[in-house]
Amino acid sequence: MKLKTTLTGAALSLVAGTALAADDVSLQLKWVTQAQFAGYYVALENGFYEEEDLNVTILPGGPDIAPTQVLAGGGADVTVEWMPAALAAREKGLPMVNIAQPFKSSGMMLTCRKDAGIETIDDFAGNTLGVWFFGNEFPFLSWMSQLGLSTDGGESGVEVLRQGFNVDPLLNGQAACISTMTYNEYWQVIDAGLTPDDLVLFKYEDQGVATLEDGLYVLEENLADPAFVDRMERFVRASMRGWKWAEENPEDAAMIVLEYDQTGAQTEQHQIRMMGEVAKLTAGSNGSLDVADYERTVASLLAGGSDPVITEQPEGAWTHAITDAALN
């Protein structure tokens, strides 16, 4: 009888342990571990995911990692991506859906040298401009189309330099302007010795061509699974707790990010500065996609003349179902 009781207790413990096992969620980041993604690391470190009964794995990105491809291949449940890349992928047959939008504003800009003769957008023609590709080029190409500037070079167009993920082309004179983010590469230019007075900044937000960045995307087919939807609701709720905590505690959030940087490449000064700038972009968002921001993004991407980023109005590219359940 004693043996039977022991076995029964063990079996009950096993069943209870199984019942209490947290649900797995994998998140693919758009880039390497840095304060751009602080909200997710804060949620992980502060136990917000654990409180939602989630076991979240954060997968850093990098120059050889395309979030859309990771999602397509089943390598992650949810990914951080820019809307232009997601909508372009959707039109090509990968049904990505935006389920939340932690970033309200765009951090994208062209950073130009005054000594290259750049003062206004009228000075772009005839110059070389550095542009990130791998899906990051879409906002730039849309903007140039709206300005009527060919990207094939020549005096009446611009020469596009496929920019690596560094600021060298601006420093060594390869390009008059390069792509930068307000929270990252701009400060690399400053740290390299140029001063704000040496530069002219063209923020996409100020130019009226800003598109949504760093949204959360899943595959449409997975939204038909109630269990998946439930996991995403809990994930978004905990993630937005992380983002708001990071906004209110930027230095502490930056230090948490540094703890998770396994490369050792990030510095305390840069991450604290980055978090301060990122907080400006997440401010004003509770995580729910603003439909007006979405429509502005779509309009910008469609306005590409003979070579638009997308050719038709997307259908089903976003949902409020997750945020409505998670945040209300």
N, C-alpha and C positions, 0 to 999 in steps of 0.2 A: 504493500500500500504506500509505503514511504517513497519507493522508487517511482510509482505512478504519479504521486503528488509532485515530485521533483520535475518529472518530464512535463507534466501539465503546466507547471510554473514557467519552465523554460519556453514551452510553446507559446504561452500567453505573452511572455516578454518579447518573443520574436514577432508575434503579431502586432503588439503595441508599438514596437520599434519600427515596423514596416509602415504602420498607419501614420506615425509621426514623422516619417522621412520627408524632408523638404523637397519641393518640386524644383527640378533643374531648369535654369534659363541661361543661355549663352548669348552674350552681347558682343558683336564685332564693332570695334571702333574704326573711325575713318582714318586715324593717324596714330602715331606713337603715344605712349603714356605721357600726358601733360595736362595742364590745368584746363585746356579746352574741354576735357571730359571729367572735370572735377566732381560734378554732381553724382556720377555713378560710383566713383571711388569713395566719396563721402558716404553714400548709402551703404556701400559694402562695409566700410570700416566702422561706421557708427551703428551697425546692426539693423538698419532700416529694412534691408531685404530679409534678414533672418526673422524679423517681427512679422513679415508677410508670408512666412513659411516658404521662403525661396532660397535656393542654393545657386547664386549667380556667379558665372564665370565670365570675366571681362577679357576679351581677346584684343590685344593691341594691334594696330594697323602698321603700315609702313609703305615705303615707296613701291614695293612689289605686291602689295595686297589691295585688291579692288573689292570694296564691301559688297557691291552688287553681285560679283562673281561668287563670293563666299556665301551670300544668301541663296543664290541660285543653286549652289552645290550642296546645300543643306549643312554647311559648316557652322551656321549660327541661327538662332531663333529670331533674332532682331538685330538690326544694324543701324549705326549712325551714318547718315548720308546727306548730301546736299540735294535739294529738290530737283534742280536741273538734270543731274545725273540719273535720279530715280525716275523722272518722267520720260527721259530719253530711253532708258532701259525698258520702261513699261511699253512705250510705243513699238519697241523692237521685239516685244513678246515676253518680257519678264515682268509679271504682274505684281509689282511692288506697291504697297499701300502705306501711306503715312498714318500712323496711329497716335502720334503725339509730336508736339513741336516746342521743345524747351527753349530754343533760341528765337527771340522775337525780332532781332535786328541782324543785319549783315555786317560782318567784319572785313569784308573783301575790299581791297583798294589797289590802285596803281600808285606806286611810289616812284617819282621821277626826279632826276637831277636838274636843277636850274641851269647848271653850266652846260647841259646838253641842249639848251635852247627851249626847254619846255616850261611854259607859263600857264597856258590854257589848253583846252581840248583841241583847239584849232591848230596847235603845234604838233599834234600826233603824226600828221601826214609826213611821210618821208623818213620816219624814224623807226627804230627797232624796239619792239615792246616784248618783254618777257612774259610768258604765259605758262601756267601749269596745265598739263594735260591729264590723261587718265580720268576723264569725266569732270575735271575742274575747269576746263576751257569754255564750257557752254555759256556761262554768264558773260565772259569777255567777248566771245564771238557774237552773241546777241547784241551787246552794246555797240560793237564796231559796225554791225549791220545797220543799227538805228542811226549811227553817225554818218552812214554812207561811205565808210572807209573799207576798201578792199583789204583783205588780209594776205594778199599775194605779193605784197611789196610794191615798189614803184613810188614815184614822187607823190602821187595822189592817194596812195594807200599806206599801209603799215607792214613792216617786215615782222613776222612773228618768230620769236626765238622760243623754242621749246625749253622752258626754264626747268632746271633741276630744283630740288627742294632746298635751295640755298639762295643767298643774295649776291653771289659772286658777279653775275653779269652787270649789276649796277656799279659795283665797286671797281671792276676792271674796265669799264667803258664799253662792254659788249652791247649793252642795251641802254636806251635813254630812260626807260621805265621798266619796272618789274612788278610782278604780282606779289602782294604782301597781305597779311592779315593784321588788323589793328593790334592784336594781342601777341603776335609772334614775330614774323619776319621784319616788320617795321623796326622793332627794337633791336634786331640783329644788325640792321643798317646803322642805327645810332651807336650801338656798341662797337661797331667797326671803325668809328671815327667821324662819320658825317654828322652834321648838326641839323636840327629841324629847319634852320634858315637856309641850308643847302638844298632843301627838298621842296617839291610841290606834291601834295596828296590829292588824289581823286577817289573819294569814297563812292562806291557803287550806291550806297544809301542816299548820298547827296545828289547823285546824278540821275536819280529816279529809275535806275536799272537794277536795283538790289533784288536778289532772289533769295528764297529761304534756305538757310544752312542748318546743318546738324539736327535734322529731324530724326525720329525713330520710325523705321520701316520694317515691315514683315511681308511675307508672301501672302497673296490674297487667299489662296486655297486653305491656308492654316486658320483663317478667320471663320471657317465653317466648323471648326472643332471647338465645342464649348469649353473643354479643358484647357486648350491653348489660350482662348480668349480670357479665361479666368486667370491664368498665369500672367498674361500681359497686363490685365487690370491691376494686379498686385505689383507687378514690376514697375509700371508707370507711376503708381501712387508712391512707392518707395523712392523711385528715382527723382521725382519732383520734390519730395522732402529733402533729398540730398542736394538738389540744386538750390533750393531756397536757403538751406543751411549754409551752403558755400557762399551765396551772395552776402549773407549776414556775417560770415566769419571767413573772409577771403584769405587771410594769412594762415589760419589753421587748415583751411581746405588745401592750400598750396603745399603745406607740410605733409598732409595725408597723401597727396599725389606723389610727392617725392619718395614716400615709403614704398610705393608700388612700382617705382621706376627701377626695373631690374638692370637697365643698361648703365646707370650711373651718369648718363649724358646730361641730365637736367640739373640746373643750379637753383639754389634757394632764391636768389635775387630775381632770376628770370621767371620762375614759376609764380612768385608773389605778384610780380608785375603783370604777368599774363592773367592771373586770376582776377585782378582788379579790372582789367579790360574786358574779360569774358563776362564778368558780372553785369557790365553795361549792356551786353547783348541778350542775356537771359532775363534781365529786368523787364517787367511788364507782361511776362508770359506765365500762366499757371500750368502750362503744358498742353493746353487745348489749341489746336490749329485755328488761327484767325482766317476766316474764309476770304476776307479782303486781301490779306497778304498772299494767300494762295492764288487768287485771281490775278493779282499784280504780277506774280511770278510767271504764271501761264501766259499772260499777255506779252510779257517781255520776251519769253522764249519763242512765241509764235511770230513776233515782229522781226523776223530775220530776212525779209525780202525773198530772194530766190534760194536762200540757204538757211531756213529757220532751224532751230534746235529740235523743235517738234513741229509736226505738220498739221495736227488736228487737235481739237479740244479733248483733253483726257476725260475718261469716264471711270468713276470708281477708284480714283487715285488716292483718296483719303477717306477717313472715317472718324466720326466723333464718338463712336460706340464705346471705345476703350476709355477715353478721357471722361466721358459722361458718367460712366460707372465708377471710375477710379477717383474722380475728384469731387463729385457732388454727393 
